[in-house]
Amino acid sequence: MLKIIIPVILLLLIIFFWKKIEEFFYNKFKIKLNYIVVALAIIVLAILGLLLYD
């Protein structure tokens, strides 16, 4: 049961506070976090696709 509840709570917190997280990273590193998230999502989907295809 905790295996499901903890990731869901973490995901909801990230969704609720996304704007603050993005502003923090932009002020700290001067890079848009959206570009990193999109790139990582594409890479993860590509890897999953390759693993599931075989």
Secondary structure by P-SEA (a helix, b strand, c coil): ccccaaaaaaaaaaaaaaaaaaaaaaaaccccaaaaaaaaaaaaaaaaaaaaac
